Amino acid sequence: MQASEHHLLAALRDLDSAVKSLRTTNPMPNLLPLFSRIDELAAGLSGQSDPQLLHFIHRKSYEKALLWLEEKTASITPSRCGED
């Protein structure tokens, strides 16, 4: 895994944690900086990144991107349109 993918993995985990805390945290966390960070990191991914990962990131399928980076690809369910 490239350094940029490690940073992206950390950002996706941060987002996942923040989303999971929405029901119990008051005040609710601001997710916009997390999305901005993910967009920034996605823009820095090299052409050597796996096309499937790039597909997930560009389609904003962050949960699938997280599973892919954690090497849990068996847990990724295809979308209804069959593109993910």
Protein Blocks (a to p, Z undefined) as FASTA:
>chain_A
ZZklmmmmmmmmmmmmmmmmmmmgccdddfklmmmmmmmmmmmpcfkbcfklmmmmmnop
aklmmmmmnopmklpccdfkopZZ
